[in-house]
Amino acid sequence: MSRKLLKSGMIVSAMTLISRVLGLVRDVVIANLMGAGTSADVFFFANKIPNFLRRLFAEGAFAQAFVPVLTEYQQKQTSDEIRDLLSKVAGTLGVIITLVTAVGVIGSPVLTALFGGGWFLAWVNDEPDGAKFELASLMLKITFPYLWFITFTALAGSILNSRGRFAVSAFTPVFLNIAIISAAIFISPNMEQAEIGLAIGVFLGGLIQFLFQIPFLIKEKALVKPVWGWKHPGVTKIRTLMLPAIFGVSVSQINLLLDTFIASFLMTGSISYLYYSDRLLEFPLGLFGIAIATVILPALSKKHVNAEEKEFESTMDWGVKAILLLGMPAMCGLIVLAKPMLMVLFMRGEFTLHHVEMASYSLMAYGCGLLSFMLIKVLAPGYYSRQDTKTPVRYGIIAMVSNMVFNLILAFPFGYVGLALATSMSAFLNAGLLYRGLHKAGVYRVSKQTGLFFVKALLSSCVMVGLLLYFLPSQEVWVAQAFHERAVALLMLIVAGGGSYLLSMVICGVRPWKLKTGL
């Protein structure tokens, strides 16, 4: 099983890598076009709200509830009953998401006032920042339909993932990045407000992602006619699991929206600094954490249905060790190389050295929580695969309330950096609570071997950090270099750091290439 999981994880990681690289290219283009000023703040705001709801109705809570139920049907029911389930799920979800999308488009000013309180108050008081409120309300009308497209894209992806077709859904986000990049190059330059062109790119990206999935559903004989089925047993089970999961799985997204709300009261650029930092954080999180979580959820669901308790725990342990192996050096590298990465990726056009300096602080603060974010992605499926959504919700509420408290304590003395640090602290708390719950329930307990593995990964990461700090050039050297020189220097540091980490792990007795046999 470990070999099969590793193969699936590598496929998802490879597809995700392509998507993340294009995502970075997209962000480079946006940074060059708008920098980190008013236009960038408004675009990121208008893009963030439908993306937050995407986590609720699409690959977040919905997938966590849908995949275990679909897996159970595929193990125990006939093909006609499976198709009937898919038909009723598609129809029920379709009606709900259509209503939500319509409300979002019509009520965009209300949503903007709700999540951008600082801009709304500026608009009410006729202050300069009031223009942000008006522009954000307009752009939200363009970006909000993305939610409709991506919800059905996620439904298709969940079906394909449950049948072992991980590559398709992992590759699909590539089209969103291509659409936004194309909009930045061909649409935005021809408009008075470049950010509106980018919003059109978001809309087109959602449409293309939706259409891309259809041929693969046809091939799997899973393209069905949507039919309303609110009281269908499978739909009832999914919505029963989904309602609490909406909160539990989306805690980090709610925290990010709280950050956005508070940042609307802070200096111009705060939302943009948090966005660019979050984008770099999402690269290793998606490449490793989400990829591993994607492949173990169907596997854990099958183990639970077949009552294979030891295999269930073994699969959980495989996921945790994989996260420790990859997440520890990623976290340390992100913190140490924050400024060089921002320089290489974004410092051109409207994105200045000052923007690099400011964004690097929030990136380091976010980076402190990377390992926690990744562990959440692996520990949460331990609940959802057993169709337990209430426990993660309870922990999610604790983490979110804690994040609010951390925000109030840290935001105003440290600004947007305090917001990023508060998010990392709440993620650490959430991961700890998730593990404690699994431990108390006897579902998963960290063995002495895993504890020793953590120590070895920590020591090896310290060696890597020492080497990076020793060879890291000064800021003056980075600024004086041409782009290609900075890129080569950064690549050499990453390779040297990764090489030192792997060598240290081998010296400590770890054989990373044996991951396929369960470490």
C-alpha positions, -999 to 999 in steps of 0.1 A, spaced: 0 0 0 28 24 9 43 19 -26 9 27 -42 4 57 -20 39 70 -29 32 66 -66 -1 84 -63 15 111 -41 43 116 -67 18 120 -95 -2 146 -76 30 163 -65 42 164 -101 10 179 -114 8 203 -85 44 214 -92 34 224 -127 4 243 -113 24 260 -85 52 270 -109 26 286 -132 10 301 -101 43 318 -93 46 330 -128 11 344 -125 21 362 -93 53 375 -109 32 390 -137 7 405 -113 35 420 -91 51 435 -122 18 449 -133 4 463 -100 31 460 -73 17 460 -38 -4 491 -39 -41 500 -40 -49 481 -72 -32 449 -60 -50 451 -26 -84 453 -43 -78 425 -67 -65 401 -40 -95 410 -19 -120 403 -48 -102 370 -55 -100 359 -19 -138 358 -11 -148 333 -38 -117 313 -30 -128 311 6 -162 299 -4 -145 274 -27 -130 257 3 -165 254 18 -185 242 -13 -157 226 -33 -125 208 -25 -126 216 12 -156 205 33 -175 190 4 -147 167 -7 -140 156 29 -177 146 32 -183 133 -3 -152 111 -8 -158 87 22 -195 83 12 -187 77 -25 -160 52 -15 -185 34 7 -209 32 -22 -182 20 -46 -173 -8 -21 -208 -19 -13 -234 -7 -39 -242 -15 -76 -231 8 -105 -267 20 -109 -269 31 -73 -235 48 -76 -247 67 -107 -279 76 -89 -259 90 -60 -237 111 -84 -269 124 -101 -285 135 -69 -253 150 -55 -247 170 -87 -283 183 -88 -286 192 -51 -252 209 -50 -260 226 -83 -291 243 -70 -275 254 -38 -243 268 -54 -264 286 -81 -284 304 -54 -252 313 -35 -235 326 -66 -265 347 -75 -267 362 -40 -229 369 -41 -231 387 -74 -261 408 -65 -249 414 -29 -213 421 -37 -214 456 -19 -226 439 13 -199 413 11 -173 440 5 -185 459 35 -185 428 56 -150 416 48 -134 450 40 -148 470 70 -120 496 69 -127 505 32 -165 506 39 -160 531 67 -137 551 45 -164 552 18 -191 562 43 -169 590 57 -159 601 21 -122 594 27 -97 585 -1 -97 548 7 -135 547 -1 -126 542 -37 -113 508 -28 -147 498 -15 -164 508 -48 -138 491 -70 -139 459 -48 -177 457 -51 -175 459 -89 -147 434 -92 -164 409 -69 -193 408 -93 -169 395 -120 -149 371 -98 -178 356 -78 -191 333 -106 -157 315 -103 -173 298 -73 -199 281 -95 -174 267 -120 -149 255 -94 -175 238 -73 -184 214 -101 -147 211 -110 -141 199 -75 -171 175 -77 -156 160 -108 -121 159 -92 -134 140 -62 -151 114 -84 -118 109 -104 -97 108 -72 -119 81 -57 -112 60 -88 -74 66 -86 -73 93 -114 -54 118 -93 -35 135 -121 -65 151 -138 -77 171 -108 -42 180 -98 -34 194 -132 -67 213 -136 -55 245 -117 -30 250 -144 -57 265 -166 -66 291 -140 -30 303 -139 -29 304 -177 -61 324 -179 -50 350 -154 -15 353 -171 -32 357 -205 -56 383 -191 -26 403 -176 -8 402 -210 -37 407 -234 -67 422 -215 -54 444 -187 -31 466 -209 -61 476 -229 -82 487 -199 -80 518 -178 -80 497 -146 -57 467 -151 -71 449 -121 -105 445 -138 -88 426 -166 -73 402 -141 -108 397 -126 -120 387 -161 -91 362 -162 -104 346 -129 -138 342 -145 -124 326 -176 -101 304 -156 -130 289 -137 -149 282 -169 -120 264 -186 -113 243 -155 -149 232 -155 -149 223 -192 -116 204 -189 -130 178 -165 -160 168 -186 -142 144 -211 -126 125 -182 -160 120 -165 -174 107 -198 -145 82 -201 -152 70 -165 -189 68 -173 -195 92 -144 -212 121 -163 -248 121 -151 -279 143 -154 -282 165 -123 -314 158 -103 -325 174 -71 -322 148 -43 -321 165 -9 -336 135 8 -316 108 -10 -299 87 17 -264 93 3 -270 131 -1 -284 132 34 -253 115 47 -230 138 28 -248 170 40 -249 157 75 -211 152 74 -205 184 54 -223 209 76 -199 206 105 -170 200 82 -176 234 65 -163 250 97 -137 225 107 -119 222 74 -120 259 67 -106 273 99 -74 284 82 -94 302 54 -116 319 80 -85 330 98 -72 345 65 -104 364 60 -101 377 95 -66 388 86 -80 406 55 -107 423 75 -82 437 100 -57 445 73 -83 467 57 -78 490 87 -39 489 83 -16 507 59 -20 504 22 -2 473 10 -9 451 40 -33 428 21 -8 425 -8 21 417 15 0 390 32 -10 377 -3 25 374 -17 36 357 15 7 333 15 14 324 -22 50 314 -14 37 294 16 12 276 -6 39 263 -29 54 237 -5 20 233 12 4 222 -20 34 203 -33 38 182 -2 10 186 23 -21 187 1 -7 161 -23 -2 136 5 -36 144 21 -53 140 -13 -40 104 -18 -45 92 18 -81 102 22 -95 76 -2 -70 50 12 -81 57 48 -118 56 38 -113 21 23 -94 9 55 -122 22 77 -150 6 55 -131 -27 56 -124 -24 94 -86 -27 89 -75 -8 120 -38 -16 119 -35 -7 82 -55 25 90 -29 35 116 0 25 94 -14 47 66 -17 77 90 18 71 102 31 70 66 15 104 60 29 120 92 65 107 85 62 119 49 52 154 61 81 155 86 106 144 60 95 171 35 79 198 57 107 204 82 133 215 56 107 234 36 97 254 67 133 263 76 142 271 41 112 293 36 122 314 67 159 317 59 155 324 22 123 346 25 139 378 12 160 362 -16 129 344 -29 109 375 -30 137 394 -48 140 368 -75 103 362 -80 88 396 -77 113 425 -76 106 442 -109 82 467 -124 60 481 -97 73 457 -70 102 475 -53 129 466 -28 107 482 -1 79 458 -10 104 429 -8 114 441 27 79 444 39 66 411 24 96 391 38 85 398 74 50 383 69 65 354 49 88 345 78 59 347 102 38 325 79 67 302 74 68 294 111 35 276 108 42 257 76 48 224 93 16 228 113 -4 236 82 9 205 65 2 183 95 -34 195 96 -39 184 60 -28 148 70 -44 146 105 -78 158 95 -85 129 70 -80 106 101 -114 120 112 -132 126 79 -124 91 65 -142 77 96 -171 101 88 -164 120 120 -168 157 112 -179 170 146 -146 165 164 -125 186 139 -152 213 142 -148 215 179 -110 219 175 -115 243 147 -137 266 168 -110 266 195 -83 274 170 -103 302 153 -112 319 186 -75 316 196 -66 332 163 -89 361 170 -73 366 204 -38 364 189 -48 389 162 -60 414 188 -28 409 208 -4 411 179 -20 430 150 -17 466 163 18 465 177 32 444 148 7 453 120 2 427 92 32 407 105 13 401 137 -16 388 116 6 363 99 22 352 131 -13 348 148 -23 325 119 8 303 124 2 301 161 -35 290 157 -24 264 131 0 249 156 -28 248 182 -52 232 156 -26 205 146 -20 197 183 -56 193 191 -62 171 160 -34 147 171 -45 147 207 -80 136 196 -67 108 174 -44 97 203 -72 97 229 -95 77 205 -68 51 199 -69 58 162 -33 70 158 -4 74 182 31 86 174 55 57 179 90 60 194 103 55 158 83 84 146 94 106 175 131 96 167 124 104 131 112 139 141 144 145 161 166 134 131 146 157 107 150 186 131 188 181 135 192 178 98 172 209 92 195 228 117 225 217 97 208 230 66 200 263 82 236 267 94 249 261 59 224 285 43 232 313 68 270 308 62 268 311 24 239 336 22 251 369 5 242 402 20 212 423 8 236 447 -9 250 418 -30 215 406 -39 204 441 -50 235 447 -71 231 414 -90 212 411 -123 181 389 -123 198 359 -138 226 361 -112 201 363 -84 182 333 -98 213 312 -101 225 321 -66 191 312 -51 189 279 -70 224 270 -58 214 278 -22 183 257 -25 202 228 -40 230 231 -14 205 233 15 185 203 2 216 183 -4 230 190 31 196 180 46 195 147 28 231 139 36 225 147 73 194 124 73 214 96 58 242 101 84 215 99 110 204 65 97 173 76 77 169 63 41 144 87 25 142 65 -7 126 38 15 95 59 19 76 35 -4 80 7 21 66 28 49 99 42 61 
